[in-house]
C-alpha cells in the first residue's frame, strides 16, 4: 500500500447526501430535517421518575470516616489469590490490592504519601477523592456538558455487597438522577473493575462518559523517576516531573481511533491501536488493559500540575457521542447534538499488578503479550532455521487523468516483477514476501471488489505465471486489496451498501490526489464480497492477500440494513481476516488495531515513532516488544524514511524486518499518478541498498525471529539496548560519535550484536 493511500485514512471522513430515512418538512422555511434512530428512546420523564424512586431518600455521601482520603482502618479483606489480596472500604467504595510477592499496594485513590503536598481545593479536591467521575448533559437543555464526580455531586453508596472474588457497589447521584453499578474482583495477578451496563439508571441527566477509579495509581513527581506509558504510536512515556512550563495539555485519544459516524475530533497524534496504559511509580508498576468495551474507551492522562499535583491516567468510557444533525438538503446547516441511545455494554478494565522486579515498560509489554497468548489465542512463531524475510512491495501501476478518460501508467509488469525477484535471489536474498500493489484494473487508485489483473501488467495469465515462479523459489506472493472503499460501482451501490451516520449521510473520505471522495463500504458488505471472491483469488495462484484498511479503522454504521456498532464492526473485521486466513497460507494487514493484530500473519508498516507533542517525552518500542516472536512486522519502507540512517537503526532496535517499495519504471513516470507519490521507487537505483541492508538486518535479527524481546532500555545517552529471550543483545548508538558501553565500542550511528553468553 502506498503511503498516500494509508495517509488518506487519517483525513476527516465526509458525510454527503443521505438516504431518505424520515423527512419532516417545515413548509414555511423549506427545510428538510433528516433523522435516523437505531432504536427508540423511552420517555425521559419516566426515566427520571424511575431513577429518582430507586435512590433512597436518606442516601449518605460516600465519604471516609476520616473525612478525607480513605481510612486504612475502614478496609476489610474481601478476596485473595495466590498473588494478590483485595481490600474494600464500604464507606467510600474504594479498594486497595496488596501484592503478596513483595508487599507493595496498589490503591484506587491517590497515593496517601503525596496527599499532604496537595493544595487543590473545591470540586477538584472532591474529584480526587471520588471513585467515579463523569460527564453528563441535561436532556432538556442539551447545551452544556457537566463534568463532575460522586463527591462533588454529594453522591453516595446505594448498595454494597460481597461477590465471588470481590465486591459489588452501586453509586447513586440524586442531583443528577444517575445510578452507576460497579463490580471489583481479583484473579491471579490482576484486579478488574467492571461497570455493569444493565444496572445504569439515568434521569434528567444523560451519561456521556465515565471514569471509574480514575486516580488508581495516581502519584506526584516528588523525587522519583516514574512515568506513564501511553499507547501513542509504537509507545511513548510521559516522565513524572514538575510542570515548570505550566503546560495545561492533557492526553485523550480514543482507543482504535475516532468514530467518523459522529463528530470526531482529529488530532495530529498517532492513533491508539492497543487498549492499554501503564504507570510506574515508587519502584512499582501496573498495566491497565481495557478488556471489555474497549471499542468505546479512550486513553486519558493528565500531567502533574494540570488539575492537581498528581499525574494520573485512566480509561474513559464513552456512552454517547456528539454528531451533526443537518437541517438542510445540502447538509451545510444544522446543529450538534448527542446520540439519544446509550452505547450499551459492560465496560471492564484489568489492572495487572507487576512485581517490583518487572516494574517497567518491558515488564508491561511482557504482561500484555502474555494476555494476548493466553486469552486472545495468539501463537508463538515457529521460525527456527528459517531465513529472515525481505518484505518487498511491488507497485504494479496507477492511473492519471487523461483528455477523455484516465490513462494507465505501468510501474511493474508481472514479467518485470519476476525479474526483480530473480535478481534478488541470484545475489543472496533467500526469502521474499512480495506484495503486489496496483495489480487490478486501474491500478493503485482503483478500489473495488474486482479480481481481474490489468492487461497492461500481464493480465490474469501473467499473475499466475508470477505466482508459480514465487512458489518455485519458496517466496510468498500477496495481492494487496482494499474492501473498505469502493470506486468501481458495478455490484456496489453506495446508497444501499455504504456506511452511514446517524443522519443517514454516506460516510466518505477525501482523496486529495484524485480530488474526489470515496464511499466507505459497510463491513458486512465487505465480508459478503470477499467470501464470493475467494475462489477467484485462489485461481490466480497467489499465497494470500495483503489487506489495506481492514483492521485499521473503526466506525459505527447506521445503515439500517447493515447497522453495526463499533464492537460489532470490530468482530466483522476479524471475521473478514479469518475468512481470508482460512483459504490462504498468509494474510497481512497494514498496521492495525489490537483486534486485527491477533488474527494476521504479518503486520506491514507498523508505527515506529510517537507524536512529538508537548505531553510526551520519548518513544519506546512497546508495540514491537509485545508482537516480536508472535507475528512478523515491518516499519516504514527503507526508501521512504524521513531520516535514513536513524530510521534504519530504529528498525534494528525495534526488531522489524526489512521492507522496501519498488517498481521497474522510473519514478518520474508516476509524477501525475493519482496515488503513487513516493520520491524514489526505481528498483535499479535501490537494488544495491536493498542487498546491503538485508545483510545487516539478517546479522542482527535472523536468529531471533521467534524470540520474545525481554527488555529495552537506555544504557548511555542516545544508546539503546534490546535483549532477546535467547540472550542476544542489540546495542544501537544514535550518536554522531563512537561510544563505549560495558567495554564494547559502538561506532557512530551504528549498532553491534552481542550473542547470548558473551557477557553483560
C-alpha positions in Angstrom: 0.0 0.0 0.0 1.4 3.4 -0.9 1.8 5.9 1.8 -0.7 8.2 0.1 -3.4 5.5 0.4 -2.5 4.9 4.1 -2.4 8.6 4.8 -5.9 9.1 3.4 -7.4 7.2 6.3 -6.3 10.0 8.6 -8.4 12.6 6.7 -11.7 13.6 8.2 -14.5 11.4 6.7 -17.1 13.5 4.9 -20.8 12.9 5.2 -22.6 13.6 2.0 -26.2 13.2 0.7 -28.0 10.8 3.0 -30.5 8.1 2.0 -34.0 9.0 3.0 -35.0 7.7 6.4 -37.6 10.1 7.7 -38.4 13.6 6.4 -40.0 16.3 8.4 -40.9 19.1 6.2 -41.0 22.6 7.6 -43.0 24.0 4.7 -42.7 27.7 5.5 -39.0 27.6 5.9 -38.4 25.0 3.2 -36.1 23.0 5.5 -35.8 19.2 5.4 -34.6 17.6 8.6 -33.2 14.1 8.1 -33.3 11.8 11.2 -32.1 8.3 11.8 -32.5 6.4 15.0 -31.2 2.9 15.6 -33.8 2.2 18.3 -36.5 4.2 20.2 -35.8 6.1 23.3 -38.1 5.8 26.4 -39.8 8.8 27.8 -37.2 11.0 29.6 -39.7 11.9 32.3 -40.4 8.3 33.1 -36.7 7.6 33.2 -36.2 10.4 35.7 -39.0 9.3 37.9 -37.7 5.7 37.9 -34.1 6.8 38.8 -35.3 9.1 41.5 -37.6 6.5 43.0 -34.7 4.0 43.1 -32.4 6.2 45.0 -33.0 6.1 48.8 -34.1 9.4 50.3 -31.7 9.0 53.2 -28.6 8.3 51.0 -25.4 9.3 52.8 -22.5 10.8 51.0 -19.7 8.4 50.1 -17.0 9.9 52.4 -14.3 8.4 54.5 -14.7 8.2 58.3 -11.6 10.3 58.4 -13.3 12.9 56.2 -10.5 12.9 53.6 -8.6 10.0 51.9 -10.0 6.6 52.7 -9.0 5.5 56.3 -6.8 2.4 56.4 -8.8 1.1 59.4 -12.0 1.0 57.2 -10.7 -1.5 54.8 -11.5 -5.2 55.1 -10.3 -8.2 53.2 -12.8 -9.4 50.6 -10.8 -11.7 48.3 -7.4 -13.4 47.8 -5.5 -15.2 45.1 -2.1 -16.8 45.2 -0.5 -13.4 44.4 -2.9 -10.7 45.5 -5.2 -9.7 48.4 -8.2 -7.4 47.8 -9.4 -5.0 50.5 -12.5 -2.8 50.3 -13.9 0.2 52.1 -17.7 0.2 52.3 -17.8 3.9 53.3 -16.2 5.2 50.1 -16.4 2.4 47.5 -12.6 2.4 47.2 -10.3 -0.6 47.3 -6.6 -1.5 47.5 -4.7 -4.5 46.4 -1.6 -5.9 48.2 0.9 -7.9 46.2 1.9 -10.9 48.3 5.1 -11.3 46.3 6.8 -8.1 47.6 4.2 -6.4 49.8 3.6 -3.3 47.9 0.0 -1.9 47.5 -2.0 -0.6 44.6 -4.8 1.8 45.6 -7.8 3.0 43.8 -7.2 6.6 45.1 -4.2 9.0 45.0 -1.0 8.0 46.8 -1.5 9.0 50.5 2.2 9.8 50.9 1.7 12.6 48.5 -1.5 13.9 49.9 -0.1 16.4 52.4 1.5 18.3 49.5 -1.8 18.6 47.5 -3.1 22.2 47.5 -6.1 21.9 45.2 -9.5 22.8 46.7 -13.1 22.8 45.7 -14.6 20.4 43.2 -11.2 19.1 42.0 -10.3 18.1 45.6 -13.6 16.2 45.7 -12.8 14.7 42.3 -9.5 13.3 43.6 -11.3 11.6 46.4 -14.1 10.2 44.2 -14.3 6.6 42.9 -16.1 7.8 39.8 -16.1 10.9 37.6 -18.5 11.5 34.8 -19.6 13.9 32.0 -23.4 14.4 31.8 -25.8 16.6 29.9 -29.2 17.8 30.8 -31.7 16.2 28.4 -33.9 19.3 28.4 -31.2 21.9 27.7 -28.7 19.8 25.5 -26.3 22.7 25.7 -23.7 22.5 28.4 -21.7 19.4 29.4 -21.3 19.0 33.2 -18.0 17.5 34.4 -18.4 16.2 37.9 -17.8 13.3 40.3 -19.5 11.3 43.0 -18.4 13.6 45.8 -18.7 16.9 44.0 -22.4 16.0 43.5 -22.7 14.7 47.1 -23.5 11.3 45.8 -23.3 8.1 48.0 -23.3 4.4 48.0 -26.8 2.9 47.4 -25.7 -0.7 47.9 -22.6 -2.6 48.7 -22.2 -6.4 48.8 -19.6 -9.1 48.6 -19.4 -11.2 45.4 -17.2 -14.1 44.4 -13.6 -12.9 44.2 -14.6 -9.3 45.2 -17.4 -6.9 45.8 -20.2 -5.0 44.0 -21.0 -1.4 44.8 -23.8 0.8 43.4 -23.1 4.6 43.3 -26.0 7.0 43.3 -26.1 10.7 42.4 -29.5 12.1 43.4 -28.8 15.6 42.0 -28.2 14.0 38.5 -30.7 11.2 38.9 -27.9 8.8 38.0 -27.1 5.3 39.2 -23.8 3.5 38.4 -23.2 -0.1 39.4 -19.6 -1.4 39.5 -18.0 -4.8 40.4 -14.4 -5.1 41.6 -12.8 -8.6 41.5 -9.4 -10.1 41.5 -8.0 -13.1 39.6 -4.4 -14.4 39.7 -2.3 -11.2 39.3 -4.9 -8.6 38.3 -7.8 -6.6 39.7 -10.7 -5.9 37.4 -13.3 -3.1 37.6 -16.5 -3.7 35.6 -19.3 -1.1 35.0 -22.5 -3.2 34.7 -24.5 -1.6 31.9 -27.8 -3.2 32.7 -27.8 -1.5 36.1 -27.2 2.0 34.9 -30.2 4.3 35.5 -30.5 7.8 34.0 -32.9 10.5 34.7 -32.9 14.1 33.6 -29.2 13.9 33.0 -27.8 11.5 30.4 -24.4 9.9 30.8 -21.8 10.9 28.2 -18.7 9.4 29.7 -17.5 7.8 32.8 -14.1 7.3 34.5 -14.2 4.5 37.1 -11.5 4.8 39.7 -9.6 7.4 37.6 -6.9 8.1 40.2 -5.9 4.5 40.7 -2.1 4.6 41.0 -2.0 8.5 40.8 1.3 9.9 42.0 3.2 13.1 42.4 6.6 13.5 40.8 8.3 14.4 44.1 11.9 13.0 43.9 11.1 9.9 41.9 11.8 8.6 38.4 8.4 7.3 37.4 6.4 7.6 34.2 3.1 7.0 32.5 3.3 4.6 29.5 0.8 5.6 26.7 0.0 3.6 23.5 0.9 6.5 21.3 2.3 5.2 18.0 4.8 2.5 18.9 4.5 3.6 22.5 5.6 6.7 24.5 6.2 7.7 28.0 5.5 10.8 30.0 8.1 11.2 32.8 6.7 12.2 36.2 8.1 15.7 36.6 7.3 19.1 38.0 5.3 21.2 35.5 7.7 24.1 35.4 6.3 25.4 32.0 2.8 25.5 33.2 1.7 23.4 30.3 -2.0 22.6 30.6 -2.2 19.9 27.9 -3.8 16.5 28.6 -3.7 13.3 26.6 -7.0 12.0 25.3 -7.2 9.6 22.4 -10.0 7.2 21.5 -9.0 3.5 21.5 -9.0 2.3 17.9 -9.4 5.9 16.6 -12.2 8.4 16.2 -15.7 7.3 15.1 -16.5 9.1 11.9 -20.2 8.4 12.1 -20.2 11.2 14.7 -18.4 14.5 15.0 -14.9 13.2 15.8 -12.0 15.4 16.9 -9.0 14.6 14.7 -5.6 15.4 16.2 -2.1 15.1 14.9 -1.3 12.3 17.3 -0.6 8.8 16.3 -3.6 6.5 16.6 -4.1 4.3 19.7 -4.1 0.8 18.4 -3.6 -1.1 21.7 -6.1 -0.7 24.6 -3.5 -0.2 27.3 -1.7 2.3 29.5 0.7 1.8 32.4 2.0 3.7 35.4 5.4 3.2 37.1 5.8 4.9 40.5 7.9 4.4 43.6 9.6 1.2 42.3 6.3 -0.5 41.5 4.1 -0.5 38.4 0.9 -1.8 36.9 -0.5 -2.3 33.4 -4.1 -1.4 32.6 -5.9 -3.3 29.8 -9.4 -2.4 28.5 -10.7 -5.9 28.2 -14.4 -5.5 27.6 -15.9 -2.5 25.8 -12.5 -1.2 24.6 -14.1 0.0 21.4 -15.9 2.7 23.3 -12.9 3.6 25.5 -10.4 6.4 25.4 -7.0 6.7 26.9 -6.9 9.7 29.2 -3.9 11.1 31.0 -3.1 14.3 32.8 0.3 15.5 33.8 1.2 16.9 37.2 0.2 20.5 37.7 -2.8 20.5 35.4 -5.8 19.5 37.6 -3.7 18.8 40.7 -0.2 18.0 41.8 -0.9 14.4 40.8 -0.1 12.8 37.4 -2.7 10.2 36.5 -4.2 8.1 33.7 -7.3 6.2 33.2 -9.7 4.6 30.6 -12.5 7.0 29.9 -15.7 5.1 28.9 -17.8 6.8 26.3 -21.6 6.2 26.4 -22.8 8.9 24.0 -21.0 10.9 21.3 -21.8 14.2 19.6 -22.9 14.2 15.9 -24.0 16.8 13.4 -27.8 16.8 12.7 -28.3 18.6 9.3 -31.4 20.7 8.8 -31.0 21.3 5.0 -30.8 19.1 2.0 -27.3 20.3 1.2 -26.1 19.2 4.7 -24.4 22.6 5.2 -26.7 23.9 8.0 -27.7 22.1 11.2 -26.8 21.6 14.8 -24.7 19.4 17.0 -26.4 17.0 19.4 -25.7 13.8 21.3 -26.9 10.3 20.5 -30.0 9.6 22.3 -29.4 5.9 22.9 -26.6 4.9 25.3 -23.8 2.6 23.9 -24.9 -0.3 26.0 -22.4 -3.0 27.1 -20.4 -3.7 30.2 -17.0 -2.0 30.5 -14.2 -4.0 32.1 -10.7 -2.8 32.8 -8.0 -5.1 34.2 -5.1 -3.7 36.2 -2.2 -6.2 36.2 0.0 -5.7 39.3 3.6 -6.1 38.3 6.2 -7.4 40.8 8.9 -4.8 41.5 11.5 -6.8 39.5 9.3 -6.3 36.4 8.1 -2.8 37.1 9.0 -1.0 33.9 7.6 -0.8 30.3 9.5 -4.0 29.4 7.5 -5.8 32.1 4.3 -4.1 31.0 4.9 -5.4 27.4 5.7 -8.9 28.6 2.4 -9.0 30.6 0.3 -7.7 27.7 2.0 -10.3 25.4 1.0 -13.0 28.0 -2.6 -11.7 27.9 -2.6 -12.0 24.1 -1.3 -15.5 24.1 -3.3 -16.9 27.0 -6.6 -15.1 26.4 -6.6 -14.0 22.7 -5.1 -17.2 21.3 -2.1 -15.6 19.6 0.6 -18.3 18.9 4.3 -18.1 19.1 6.2 -18.1 15.8 7.9 -21.2 14.6 10.8 -19.9 12.5 13.8 -22.0 13.8 16.3 -22.2 11.0 14.2 -20.0 8.6 15.9 -17.1 6.9 14.8 -13.6 7.7 12.2 -12.4 5.1 12.6 -9.4 2.9 9.3 -7.7 2.6 9.1 -6.2 -0.9 6.1 -4.1 -2.0 6.0 -4.1 -5.8 4.0 -1.3 -7.5 2.1 -2.6 -10.5 0.6 0.6 -11.9 -1.7 3.5 -11.4 -3.9 5.9 -13.4 -3.6 9.5 -14.3 -6.1 11.9 -15.7 -6.3 11.9 -19.4 -8.1 14.1 -22.0 -11.2 12.0 -22.3 -10.5 9.2 -19.8 -8.0 8.0 -17.3 -4.7 6.8 -18.6 -2.9 3.7 -17.1 0.7 4.1 -16.0 2.7 0.9 -15.9 5.1 0.6 -13.0 6.0 -3.1 -13.0 4.6 -5.8 -15.2 4.3 -9.4 -13.9 7.2 -10.3 -16.1 9.3 -7.5 -14.6 8.2 -8.4 -11.1 9.6 -12.0 -11.7 12.8 -10.5 -12.9 13.1 -8.4 -9.8 12.7 -11.4 -7.6 15.1 -13.4 -9.7 17.8 -10.7 -9.4 17.5 -10.5 -5.7 17.7 -14.3 -5.3 20.7 -14.5 -7.5 22.5 -12.1 -5.2 21.8 -13.9 -2.0 18.4 -13.0 -0.7 16.9 -16.3 0.3 13.3 -15.5 1.1 11.0 -12.7 -0.1 7.5 -11.8 0.9 6.3 -9.9 -2.1 3.2 -7.8 -2.1 1.9 -6.7 -5.5 0.1 -3.4 -5.3 -2.0 -1.7 -8.0 -2.5 -5.0 -9.9 -6.2 -4.6 -10.5 -7.7 -2.7 -13.5 -7.0 0.9 -13.0 -4.0 0.4 -10.6 -3.3 1.7 -7.1 -6.0 4.4 -7.1 -8.8 1.9 -8.1 -10.8 0.4 -5.2 -13.3 -2.3 -5.6 -14.1 -6.0 -5.5 -12.6 -7.0 -8.8 -10.1 -9.9 -9.3 -9.0 -9.0 -12.8 -5.3 -8.2 -13.3 -4.8 -5.2 -15.5 -4.0 -6.2 -19.1 -1.1 -3.7 -19.1 0.6 -5.8 -16.4 0.1 -9.1 -18.0 -3.5 -10.0 -17.0 -4.5 -13.0 -15.0 -2.2 -15.2 -17.1 0.8 -13.2 -16.1 -0.1 -13.2 -12.5 -0.5 -17.0 -12.5 3.0 -17.3 -14.0 4.5 -14.9 -11.4 2.8 -16.9 -8.6 4.2 -20.2 -9.9 7.7 -18.6 -10.1 7.4 -17.3 -6.5 6.4 -20.8 -5.3 9.4 -22.4 -7.1 11.7 -20.0 -5.1 10.0 -20.6 -1.8 8.7 -17.0 -1.7 5.3 -15.7 -0.6 3.3 -13.6 -3.1 0.4 -11.5 -1.8 -2.1 -9.3 -3.6 -2.9 -6.0 -1.9 -6.7 -5.5 -1.6 -8.9 -2.9 0.0 -12.5 -3.9 0.6 -13.2 -0.9 2.9 -13.5 1.6 0.0 -15.1 1.4 -3.5 -14.7 3.4 -6.6 -16.0 0.8 -9.0 -19.7 0.9 -8.8 -20.8 -2.3 -10.5 -22.0 -4.6 -7.8 -21.7 -1.9 -5.2 -24.5 0.6 -4.6 -23.3 3.3 -2.2 -26.9 4.5 -1.4 -27.8 1.0 -0.1 -24.4 -0.6 0.9 -22.1 2.3 2.1 -21.7 3.2 5.7 -23.9 5.9 7.1 -24.0 8.3 10.0 -27.0 8.9 12.3 -28.5 11.4 9.9 -28.3 8.9 7.1 -25.4 10.6 5.4 -23.0 8.4 3.4 -19.5 8.2 5.0 -16.8 9.1 2.6 -13.2 10.3 2.7 -11.5 12.9 0.6 -8.7 11.8 -1.7 -6.7 14.8 -2.4 -4.5 13.4 -5.2 -7.6 12.5 -7.3 -9.7 15.3 -6.0 -12.6 13.0 -5.3 -14.5 11.3 -2.4 -14.9 7.6 -1.9 -17.6 5.8 -0.1 -16.8 3.6 2.8 -18.2 0.1 2.4 -20.3 -1.4 5.2 -18.2 -4.1 6.9 -21.0 -6.7 6.4 -20.9 -6.0 2.7 -17.1 -6.3 2.6 -17.4 -9.6 4.3 -20.0 -10.9 1.9 -18.0 -9.8 -1.2 -14.7 -11.4 0.0 -16.5 -14.7 0.6 -17.8 -14.6 -3.0 -14.3 -13.6 -4.4 -12.1 -16.1 -2.6 -12.2 -18.7 -5.3 -11.2 -16.1 -8.0 -8.2 -15.1 -5.9 -7.2 -18.7 -5.4 -7.4 -19.2 -9.2 -4.6 -16.7 -9.6 -2.3 -19.0 -7.5 -1.2 -16.4 -5.0 -0.3 -17.3 -1.4 -2.6 -14.8 0.2 -3.9 -11.2 0.5 -2.4 -8.0 2.0 -5.4 -6.2 3.5 -5.5 -2.4 3.4 -8.0 -0.6 5.6 -9.4 -3.7 7.3 -8.4 -3.7 11.0 -7.1 -0.1 11.0 -10.2 2.0 11.1 -13.3 1.5 13.3 -16.6 3.4 12.8 -20.2 2.9 13.7 -22.6 2.1 10.8 -26.1 3.4 10.9 -27.1 1.9 7.5 -30.3 0.2 8.6 -29.7 -2.9 6.6 -26.1 -3.4 7.7 -26.1 -1.5 11.0 -23.2 -2.3 13.3 -21.9 -0.5 16.4 -18.1 -0.3 17.0 -17.9 -3.6 18.8 -19.8 -5.4 16.1 -17.8 -3.7 13.4 -14.6 -5.0 15.0 -15.9 -8.5 15.0 -16.9 -8.2 11.3 -13.4 -7.1 10.5 -12.0 -10.1 12.5 -14.3 -12.4 10.5 -13.0 -10.8 7.3 -9.4 -11.6 8.2 -10.4 -15.1 9.4 -12.2 -15.8 6.0 -9.0 -15.0 4.1 -6.8 -16.8 6.5 -8.9 -20.0 6.2 -8.2 -20.2 2.5 -4.7 -18.9 2.2 -1.4 -19.5 3.9 -0.8 -15.8 4.6 -2.8 -12.7 5.3 -1.1 -9.4 6.2 -2.5 -6.1 7.4 -1.2 -2.5 7.2 -0.7 -1.5 10.8 -3.9 -2.4 12.5 -5.7 -2.3 15.8 -5.2 -4.9 18.5 -8.3 -6.9 17.5 -6.8 -7.3 14.0 -3.2 -7.9 15.1 -4.5 -11.0 16.9 -5.6 -12.5 13.6 -2.9 -11.6 11.0 0.2 -13.5 9.8 2.2 -10.3 9.3 1.9 -6.6 10.0 3.3 -4.1 7.5 4.1 -0.5 8.2 3.6 -0.7 12.0 4.2 2.7 13.6 7.8 3.1 14.7 7.6 6.6 16.3 5.4 8.8 18.5 3.6 12.1 18.2 6.2 14.6 19.4 3.7 16.7 21.2 4.3 18.7 24.4 2.8 16.0 26.7 5.1 13.1 25.7 8.8 12.8 26.4 10.2 9.9 24.4 9.2 6.9 22.3 9.6 3.3 23.4 9.0 0.1 21.3 6.1 -1.1 23.4 4.1 -2.5 20.4 7.1 -4.2 18.9 8.1 -5.7 22.3 4.5 -7.1 22.5 4.5 -8.6 19.0 8.0 -9.8 18.4 8.0 -13.6 18.4 4.3 -13.7 17.8 3.9 -12.1 14.3 6.5 -10.6 11.9 6.3 -6.9 11.3 7.9 -4.1 9.3 8.1 -0.4 9.8 8.5 2.2 7.1 10.0 1.4 3.7 13.7 1.7 3.6 13.4 4.1 0.6 10.7 6.2 2.3 12.4 7.1 5.6 12.3 10.6 6.9 15.9 10.2 8.4 17.5 7.4 6.5 20.2 6.2 8.9 18.3 7.0 12.2 15.2 5.2 11.0 17.3 2.2 9.8 18.8 2.0 13.3 15.4 2.3 14.9 14.1 -0.6 12.8 17.1 -2.7 14.1 16.4 -1.6 17.7 12.7 -2.4 17.4 13.2 -5.8 15.8 11.5 -5.0 12.5 12.0 -7.0 9.3 13.5 -5.1 6.2 11.0 -3.6 3.9 11.2 -1.7 0.6 8.8 -0.5 -2.0 9.9 -0.6 -5.7 8.8 -0.6 -9.3 10.6 -1.2 -12.5 9.6 2.0 -14.2 11.4 5.3 -13.4 9.9 7.1 -10.5 9.1 10.2 -12.7 6.7 8.1 -14.7 4.3 8.4 -11.8 4.5 12.1 -11.3 1.0 12.6 -12.5 -0.4 9.5 -10.9 -3.5 9.8 -8.6 -2.0 7.9 -5.6 1.7 6.9 -6.1 3.7 9.8 -5.0 6.9 8.5 -3.4 10.1 10.3 -4.5 12.2 7.2 -5.3 10.9 3.8 -6.3 13.0 2.6 -9.1 14.4 -0.9 -8.4 17.6 -0.4 -10.4 18.5 2.5 -8.2 17.7 0.8 -4.9 18.9 -2.7 -5.6 22.4 -2.2 -4.0 20.9 -0.7 -0.9 18.4 -3.5 -0.5 21.2 -6.1 -0.7 23.4 -4.2 1.7 20.7 -3.6 4.3 19.4 -7.1 4.1 22.7 -8.5 5.2 22.8 -6.2 8.2 19.2 -7.0 9.2 19.9 -10.7 8.9 23.0 -10.4 11.1 21.0 -8.7 13.8 17.6 -10.3 13.6 17.9 -13.5 11.5 18.2 -15.9 14.5 15.7 -14.1 16.9 12.6 -14.0 14.7 10.7 -16.3 17.1 12.3 -14.9 20.2 10.5 -12.5 22.6 12.0 -9.2 23.4 12.7 -9.3 27.1 13.9 -5.8 27.7 14.6 -2.5 26.0 16.5 0.3 27.9 18.8 3.2 27.6 22.3 2.2 28.6 24.0 5.6 27.8 22.9 8.9 26.3 21.3 8.1 22.9 22.3 4.5 23.2 19.6 1.7 23.4 19.9 -1.9 24.2 17.4 -4.6 23.2 17.7 -8.0 24.8 16.0 -11.2 23.4 14.9 -14.3 25.2 17.9 -16.3 23.9 20.3 -13.8 25.5 21.2 -11.9 22.2 21.6 -8.2 22.6 21.5 -5.4 20.0 23.1 -2.2 21.2 22.3 0.8 19.0 24.3 4.1 19.0 22.3 7.1 17.8 25.2 9.5 18.5 27.4 11.1 15.8 30.5 9.8 17.7 31.6 6.4 18.8 30.7 5.4 22.3 31.9 2.7 24.7 29.4 0.7 26.7 30.5 -2.1 29.2 33.9 -2.2 27.4 32.4 -2.5 23.9 32.8 0.1 21.3 29.8 1.0 19.2 30.6 3.1 16.1 28.8 6.4 15.5 25.3 5.9 14.0 25.6 2.2 14.0 24.9 -0.9 16.1 26.7 -4.0 17.4 25.4 -7.5 18.1 26.3 -9.3 21.3 25.4 -13.0 21.2 23.9 -14.8 24.2 26.6 -16.0 26.6 29.1 -13.3 25.7 28.7 -11.5 29.0 26.7 -8.4 30.0 
